[in-house]
Amino acid sequence: DSTYQQFIDFVENENFTYTTESERMILKLKEIAKSESYLEAVQSHITQLECELVENKQKDLIKHRDEIEELLKIEIVTRYFYQKGKIVAALQNDPELKNAFEILLDQKHYHSLLSTKLN
């Protein structure tokens, strides 16, 4: 989709950066290894792990495309249609709302739920 590609291009052109939880944990590991005098012994492994994370991080925009698109859609709708638009956009793909509609359309299931006794 060209719109999403434009978003990816924008992110890359703006040099957008973020720190993952994995990166924070590696920094913590380095600090601990240094304080315990193990850093020199494990530095090459940590560096290799950092390189692998960078490779995977570069794929995040593709890997998490559906989630990012949904968040972008809600943000864009909010800017144009304010709170009402945000709610409408969020509900369009809401699995719980979809399930509720399916129950309402299935009269037999609907009535069985209403007649179920709670313990």
C-alpha positions as CSV (number, residue, x, y, z in Angstrom):
1,D,0.0,0.0,0.0
2,S,1.5,3.3,-1.1
3,T,0.2,5.2,2.0
4,Y,1.9,2.9,4.4
5,Q,5.1,3.1,2.3
6,Q,4.9,6.9,2.5
7,F,4.8,6.5,6.3
8,I,7.8,4.2,6.3
9,D,9.7,6.7,4.1
10,F,8.8,9.5,6.5
11,V,10.0,7.6,9.5
12,E,13.3,6.8,7.8
13,N,13.8,10.3,6.5
14,E,13.1,11.8,9.9
15,N,15.7,9.4,11.5
16,F,13.0,8.3,14.0
17,T,14.5,6.1,16.7
18,Y,13.1,4.2,19.6
19,T,14.5,1.9,22.3
20,T,13.0,-1.5,22.7
21,E,12.7,-3.4,25.9
22,S,15.3,-5.8,24.6
23,E,17.8,-3.0,24.1
24,R,17.2,-1.7,27.6
25,M,17.8,-5.2,29.0
26,I,21.1,-5.5,27.1
27,L,22.2,-2.2,28.5
28,K,21.3,-3.5,32.0
29,L,23.2,-6.7,31.3
30,K,26.3,-4.7,30.3
31,E,26.1,-2.7,33.5
32,I,25.8,-5.8,35.6
33,A,28.5,-7.7,33.7
34,K,30.8,-4.7,34.1
35,S,30.1,-4.4,37.9
36,E,30.8,-8.2,38.2
37,S,33.9,-8.0,36.1
38,Y,32.5,-10.2,33.4
39,L,32.0,-7.7,30.6
40,E,35.3,-8.4,28.8
41,A,34.5,-12.1,28.8
42,V,31.0,-11.7,27.3
43,Q,31.4,-8.5,25.3
44,S,31.6,-10.4,21.9
45,H,28.3,-12.2,22.7
46,I,26.6,-9.0,23.7
47,T,27.8,-7.3,20.5
48,Q,26.5,-10.2,18.4
49,L,23.1,-10.0,20.2
50,E,23.0,-6.2,19.6
51,C,23.6,-6.7,15.9
52,E,20.9,-9.3,15.7
53,L,18.5,-7.0,17.4
54,V,19.3,-4.1,15.0
55,E,18.5,-6.4,12.1
56,N,15.2,-7.4,13.6
57,K,14.3,-3.9,14.7
58,Q,14.7,-2.8,11.0
59,K,11.8,-5.1,10.2
60,D,9.5,-3.8,12.9
61,L,7.6,-1.5,10.6
62,I,6.7,-4.4,8.4
63,K,6.3,-7.0,11.2
64,H,3.9,-4.8,13.1
65,R,2.2,-3.2,10.1
66,D,-1.4,-4.1,11.0
67,E,-1.1,-2.7,14.5
68,I,0.7,0.5,13.3
69,E,-1.9,1.0,10.6
70,E,-4.7,0.7,13.1
71,L,-3.1,3.2,15.4
72,L,-2.4,5.6,12.6
73,K,-6.0,5.4,11.4
74,I,-7.3,6.2,14.8
75,E,-4.9,9.1,15.2
76,I,-5.8,10.5,11.7
77,V,-9.5,10.2,12.3
78,T,-9.1,11.8,15.7
79,R,-7.4,14.8,14.2
80,Y,-10.1,15.3,11.6
81,F,-13.2,14.1,13.5
82,Y,-12.1,14.5,17.1
83,Q,-13.3,12.1,19.8
84,K,-16.4,10.8,18.0
85,G,-14.3,9.9,15.0
86,K,-11.7,8.2,17.2
87,I,-14.4,6.0,18.8
88,V,-16.0,5.1,15.5
89,A,-12.6,4.2,14.0
90,A,-11.6,2.1,17.0
91,L,-14.9,0.2,17.0
92,Q,-14.7,-0.8,13.3
93,N,-12.2,-3.5,14.1
94,D,-13.1,-4.3,17.7
95,P,-13.4,-8.1,18.1
96,E,-15.6,-7.9,21.2
97,L,-18.1,-5.7,19.4
98,K,-18.1,-8.1,16.4
99,N,-18.7,-11.0,18.8
100,A,-21.6,-9.0,20.4
101,F,-23.2,-8.4,17.0
102,E,-22.9,-12.1,16.1
103,I,-24.6,-13.1,19.4
104,L,-27.4,-10.6,18.8
105,L,-28.0,-12.0,15.3
106,D,-28.1,-15.6,16.5
107,Q,-31.4,-15.6,18.4
108,K,-30.9,-19.1,19.7
109,H,-27.5,-18.3,21.2
110,Y,-28.8,-15.0,22.5
111,H,-31.7,-16.5,24.4
112,S,-29.5,-19.3,25.8
113,L,-27.2,-16.7,27.3
114,L,-30.1,-14.9,28.8
115,S,-31.5,-18.0,30.4
116,T,-28.2,-19.2,31.8
117,K,-28.2,-19.2,35.6
118,L,-25.2,-17.8,37.3
119,N,-23.7,-19.7,40.3
